[in-house]
């Protein structure tokens, strides 16, 4: 896959990632990187991120998600790459 082509990335982040502004910080990062999609809390205490954009920008978002915002504690990150679907026009917090 070319680093400049549109890709889709699903990220699941576990640890202390709810109640620490993880979703809002993710949205800020994604928007700054030109990534579209969404972020939401899951019932099991993890955070799910679906992003679309240039593969290099998604890789940068993934790198950021491995650390998260200052008050988060990231214990694990799962990432699944797919072909872009051009499904989103912006990045939102759900």
Short mmCIF file of the C-alpha atoms (twelve columns), coordinates in Angstrom:
data_MODEL
# 
_entry.id   MODEL 
# 
loop_
_atom_site.group_PDB 
_atom_site.id 
_atom_site.type_symbol 
_atom_site.label_atom_id 
_atom_site.label_alt_id 
_atom_site.label_comp_id 
_atom_site.label_asym_id 
_atom_site.label_seq_id 
_atom_site.Cartn_x 
_atom_site.Cartn_y 
_atom_site.Cartn_z 
_atom_site.pdbx_PDB_model_num 
ATOM 1  C CA . UNK A 1  0.000   0.000  0.000  1 
ATOM 2  C CA . UNK A 2  1.368   3.413  -0.973 1 
ATOM 3  C CA . UNK A 3  1.922   5.780  1.984  1 
ATOM 4  C CA . UNK A 4  0.027   8.551  0.178  1 
ATOM 5  C CA . UNK A 5  -3.108  6.634  -0.733 1 
ATOM 6  C CA . UNK A 6  -6.289  6.699  1.320  1 
ATOM 7  C CA . UNK A 7  -6.526  3.963  3.928  1 
ATOM 8  C CA . UNK A 8  -8.782  3.111  6.840  1 
ATOM 9  C CA . UNK A 9  -7.568  2.202  10.309 1 
ATOM 10 C CA . UNK A 10 -9.481  0.788  13.271 1 
ATOM 11 C CA . UNK A 11 -7.721  1.231  16.598 1 
ATOM 12 C CA . UNK A 12 -8.777  -0.189 19.970 1 
ATOM 13 C CA . UNK A 13 -6.980  1.373  22.936 1 
ATOM 14 C CA . UNK A 14 -7.098  -0.217 26.404 1 
ATOM 15 C CA . UNK A 15 -5.955  1.059  29.784 1 
ATOM 16 C CA . UNK A 16 -7.044  4.174  31.683 1 
ATOM 17 C CA . UNK A 17 -8.483  5.789  28.563 1 
ATOM 18 C CA . UNK A 18 -11.950 6.910  29.638 1 
ATOM 19 C CA . UNK A 19 -12.509 9.981  31.782 1 
ATOM 20 C CA . UNK A 20 -9.112  11.447 30.802 1 
ATOM 21 C CA . UNK A 21 -10.201 13.439 27.702 1 
ATOM 22 C CA . UNK A 22 -8.874  10.696 25.398 1 
ATOM 23 C CA . UNK A 23 -11.669 11.101 22.849 1 
ATOM 24 C CA . UNK A 24 -11.385 14.871 22.608 1 
ATOM 25 C CA . UNK A 25 -7.587  14.745 22.396 1 
ATOM 26 C CA . UNK A 26 -7.863  12.070 19.688 1 
ATOM 27 C CA . UNK A 27 -10.250 14.271 17.701 1 
ATOM 28 C CA . UNK A 28 -7.849  17.223 17.956 1 
ATOM 29 C CA . UNK A 29 -4.934  15.086 16.786 1 
ATOM 30 C CA . UNK A 30 -6.909  13.502 13.950 1 
ATOM 31 C CA . UNK A 31 -8.188  16.848 12.674 1 
ATOM 32 C CA . UNK A 32 -4.680  18.336 12.792 1 
ATOM 33 C CA . UNK A 33 -3.417  15.346 10.769 1 
ATOM 34 C CA . UNK A 34 -6.177  15.553 8.148  1 
ATOM 35 C CA . UNK A 35 -7.783  12.283 9.289  1 
ATOM 36 C CA . UNK A 36 -11.565 11.832 9.077  1 
ATOM 37 C CA . UNK A 37 -13.721 9.367  11.043 1 
ATOM 38 C CA . UNK A 38 -14.740 9.090  14.687 1 
ATOM 39 C CA . UNK A 39 -13.775 8.043  18.208 1 
ATOM 40 C CA . UNK A 40 -15.994 6.557  20.916 1 
ATOM 41 C CA . UNK A 41 -15.891 4.901  24.330 1 
ATOM 42 C CA . UNK A 42 -16.756 1.202  24.453 1 
ATOM 43 C CA . UNK A 43 -18.654 -0.508 27.268 1 
ATOM 44 C CA . UNK A 44 -15.568 -2.529 28.306 1 
ATOM 45 C CA . UNK A 45 -13.655 0.665  29.199 1 
ATOM 46 C CA . UNK A 46 -11.635 0.837  25.983 1 
ATOM 47 C CA . UNK A 47 -11.717 3.463  23.231 1 
ATOM 48 C CA . UNK A 48 -12.383 2.722  19.559 1 
ATOM 49 C CA . UNK A 49 -11.019 4.948  16.793 1 
ATOM 50 C CA . UNK A 50 -12.002 4.650  13.125 1 
ATOM 51 C CA . UNK A 51 -9.912  6.864  10.887 1 
ATOM 52 C CA . UNK A 52 -9.532  7.418  7.172  1 
ATOM 53 C CA . UNK A 53 -6.851  9.380  5.421  1 
ATOM 54 C CA . UNK A 54 -3.363  9.092  4.018  1 
ATOM 55 C CA . UNK A 55 -1.630  6.013  5.384  1 
ATOM 56 C CA . UNK A 56 1.273   8.087  6.791  1 
ATOM 57 C CA . UNK A 57 -1.197  10.324 8.683  1 
ATOM 58 C CA . UNK A 58 -3.014  7.299  10.088 1 
ATOM 59 C CA . UNK A 59 0.329   5.810  11.141 1 
ATOM 60 C CA . UNK A 60 1.087   9.078  12.974 1 
ATOM 61 C CA . UNK A 61 -2.317  8.922  14.709 1 
ATOM 62 C CA . UNK A 62 -1.617  5.317  15.703 1 
ATOM 63 C CA . UNK A 63 1.733   6.373  17.161 1 
ATOM 64 C CA . UNK A 64 0.009   9.111  19.142 1 
ATOM 65 C CA . UNK A 65 -2.683  6.673  20.382 1 
ATOM 66 C CA . UNK A 66 0.044   4.435  21.841 1 
ATOM 67 C CA . UNK A 67 0.725   7.237  24.380 1 
ATOM 68 C CA . UNK A 68 -2.525  9.219  24.444 1 
ATOM 69 C CA . UNK A 69 -3.111  12.482 26.294 1 
ATOM 70 C CA . UNK A 70 -1.214  13.352 29.511 1 
ATOM 71 C CA . UNK A 71 -3.604  11.758 32.057 1 
ATOM 72 C CA . UNK A 72 -4.196  8.532  30.123 1 
ATOM 73 C CA . UNK A 73 -2.406  5.248  30.735 1 
ATOM 74 C CA . UNK A 74 -2.354  3.148  27.576 1 
ATOM 75 C CA . UNK A 75 -1.909  -0.561 28.295 1 
ATOM 76 C CA . UNK A 76 -2.600  -1.935 24.828 1 
ATOM 77 C CA . UNK A 77 -3.366  -0.953 21.252 1 
ATOM 78 C CA . UNK A 78 -4.850  -3.122 18.503 1 
ATOM 79 C CA . UNK A 79 -4.805  -1.835 14.942 1 
ATOM 80 C CA . UNK A 80 -6.497  -3.181 11.809 1 
ATOM 81 C CA . UNK A 81 -5.679  -1.640 8.414  1 
ATOM 82 C CA . UNK A 82 -8.179  -1.643 5.536  1 
ATOM 83 C CA . UNK A 83 -8.682  0.083  2.216  1 
ATOM 84 C CA . UNK A 84 -10.207 3.543  2.481  1 
ATOM 85 C CA . UNK A 85 -13.944 3.821  1.856  1 
ATOM 86 C CA . UNK A 86 -14.156 7.643  1.651  1 
ATOM 87 C CA . UNK A 87 -17.017 7.384  4.139  1 
ATOM 88 C CA . UNK A 88 -16.365 10.488 6.287  1 
ATOM 89 C CA . UNK A 89 -16.086 14.232 5.706  1 
ATOM 90 C CA . UNK A 90 -14.734 15.187 9.152  1 
ATOM 91 C CA . UNK A 91 -13.646 13.662 12.488 1 
ATOM 92 C CA . UNK A 92 -16.149 13.495 15.327 1 
ATOM 93 C CA . UNK A 93 -16.453 12.366 18.932 1 
ATOM 94 C CA . UNK A 94 -19.282 9.893  19.413 1 
# 
